[in-house]
Amino acid sequence: MRELQQIAGLAQQGRLDEAARLVEGAIARNPEDPAFLALGGAIEFHRGAHQRAVSYLKKAQVFRPQDPVIRANLVEALLQMGDLHGAHALCDRESALGDPSLRLARLGAYLAQEVGEFATAVELYRHVTSKVPADWASWNNLGNALTDMGKPGEAVAALEQAVRVAPDAPPIRINLGETLLLVGRVEEAVDVLSRASTDFPEDPHPLLALFRHYLESGEEDRAFAVLQEASRRAPDRADIQTDFGHVAGQRNEFARAEEALERALAVSPGFTPAFVGLAAVLERVNREGELEGLRERASREGAEERVLAFIDALRLKRADRFEDALARLDDAGDVMIASRKWQLRGELLDRLGREDEAFAAFAAMNEAWQQDGADPRARAAAYRQKGEDALALLSPDWLASWSPSPPPAERSPIFVVGFPRSGTTLLDTMLMAVPQVRVLEEEPFIEEIERELGGVAALPSLSQDEILAARARYFERAAALVGTDSETVIVDKHPMHLGKVPVIRRIFPDAQFILALRHPCDVLLSCFITNFRLNAAMANFVDLNDAAALYDLSFRHWTRARDVFDLEVAEVAYEDLIASPEQALRPVFDRLGLSWPEGELDHRKAARARGVVRTASYAQVTSPLYRHAVGRWHRYADHLAPILPMLAPWIEKFGYA
């Protein structure tokens, strides 16, 4: 007894090595003494010698199989050895419920969760919380186990109790918020997570939970805002910096993207996702000449071979070495997100003339987007329904019901419209050759003002003061973005303004329009194969039928609005613009009162001068005009056959029959 007390005393003083030597000698003399074996197991566990601890404790358990302390110590030692199932086997229901210390119940509940036995976990956590109502960790774990069981409603009650017991624990608040989302209590969930973010101002995790929610809800601006704040709070987290960089890049905020990705690499040199993001940004902003240097840096910092392969694929693609690029893309594996991988693969196969394989790759890209938690097909349907509702209002009688408008602006914007991928970016880039032109590139100002005014249905009853105030807000936003003076001509390019004629004409009664046209089949094919950022409008392009439905709706709205408002419209066909820019554009310049630039109209010089192109056409407008995309749809005619009946009337109307 005295020797046992001496060894225990040394252990309590932290003199574990001395205690271990003495207990080893005691066990050698008393190999069947469970007290020395149990004490030796505990000492070795605390020394980190888990294998020796297991050996001692297993022998001790042979002599005292029901001793809960020995059993619990052995469970923890086995866990440290990675023997999850061996540890779980020792936490049978009878032993766990019979341990008055509740230690085995807590361990057993945790292990049951780990191996997927959620009902057992729930029973054991309930046992613990019934004995110790203040055990916030068990309440929290009970909530998680109930969620895993598919009972999120019951989980909420457990997590609410955990929060009441431990209101200062951020993870519990996050668990509660995420579980409230599961049961559809969205406002409460957002409130819980927002309060947690405020209460713990340096913790990024409540914001990350909000980011996931907003992203899945299609609230992209809110998602971006909270992720930006999370990245500010966690400058030393390479993963958070990289996520912010990727999202900023998808939003065409390339300077922010590059800064965040560089921060990630400063924290974690060689971090694979950050190098992938940087390569994508450099290609996206037409700095492909820097890809070679990025590759050398990635190799120097020990980045994975997959990263080097991805960078090579981008370099080789821009060099028109499509076979080599495809081979390196295969080497890159899944280093990039699925949608980007399939899109790049499809582009390469298309340029190699392997149309069926290319279309399959583009279909896989869109299938990857359809698996997105934000449910793009549902968002697309809601967007089209909103368009149908607006179209239903359009009539001469509706226009006649409008209150008087104020006088036109001194210089109203010119609006460039046309379905996405119809050449609007190339067109506005050529217009930028006029020194006084300032382009708004797919900015949401018109949609924002429509919302601020109360929607399309509110347009007829607006007062002149309300209209003038909306006009002023538009010009303020434009000036803040591109800078304006008395000579400035604003060109507002936005393809989806095809459906915004009523609000545009309410604010600017004399607004002029340029309509960009392209063969409907080429347009729809290009939309289907482009890796858009999926806002509600672009979500229509993950499915060909949805894309065709949006095309039909957009031009039904446009043609009716053109008649109702008797619009002045200059039309430019993409095919004509490619074939002879001056012949296609001189009449447009004359009609709009724009002076023709001196010398040859150089779209590439204008594109370089404008800086970053924020649309999906970034590569094309900085390259020589090419005709390989004109009539490309013929090569994919079999794949487009299902949507031809819907497009046929527009093919005929626009003169492409």
Secondary structure as UniProt FT lines:
FT   HELIX           2..12
FT   TURN            13..14
FT   HELIX           16..29
FT   TURN            31..32
FT   HELIX           34..47
FT   HELIX           50..63
FT   TURN            65..66
FT   HELIX           68..80
FT   TURN            81..82
FT   HELIX           84..90
FT   HELIX           93..98
FT   TURN            100..101
FT   HELIX           103..114
FT   TURN            115..116
FT   HELIX           118..131
FT   TURN            133..134
FT   HELIX           136..148
FT   TURN            149..150
FT   HELIX           152..165
FT   TURN            167..168
FT   HELIX           170..182
FT   TURN            183..184
FT   HELIX           186..199
FT   TURN            201..202
FT   HELIX           205..216
FT   TURN            217..218
FT   HELIX           220..233
FT   TURN            235..236
FT   HELIX           238..250
FT   TURN            251..252
FT   HELIX           254..267
FT   TURN            269..270
FT   HELIX           272..284
FT   TURN            285..286
FT   HELIX           288..290
FT   HELIX           291..300
FT   TURN            301..302
FT   HELIX           305..318
FT   TURN            319..320
FT   HELIX           322..332
FT   TURN            333..334
FT   HELIX           338..351
FT   TURN            352..353
FT   HELIX           355..370
FT   TURN            373..374
FT   HELIX           376..393
FT   HELIX           396..400
FT   STRAND          414..417
FT   TURN            420..421
FT   HELIX           424..431
FT   TURN            432..433
FT   TURN            435..436
FT   STRAND          437..441
FT   HELIX           445..452
FT   TURN            453..454
FT   HELIX           456..461
FT   HELIX           464..482
FT   TURN            486..487
FT   STRAND          489..493
FT   HELIX           495..499
FT   HELIX           501..507
FT   TURN            509..510
FT   STRAND          512..517
FT   HELIX           520..529
FT   TURN            536..537
FT   HELIX           538..542
FT   HELIX           544..564
FT   TURN            565..566
FT   STRAND          569..573
FT   HELIX           574..579
FT   HELIX           581..592
FT   HELIX           603..610
FT   TURN            616..619
FT   HELIX           620..622
FT   TURN            628..631
FT   HELIX           632..636
FT   HELIX           637..640
FT   HELIX           641..643
FT   HELIX           644..653
FT   TURN            654..655
//
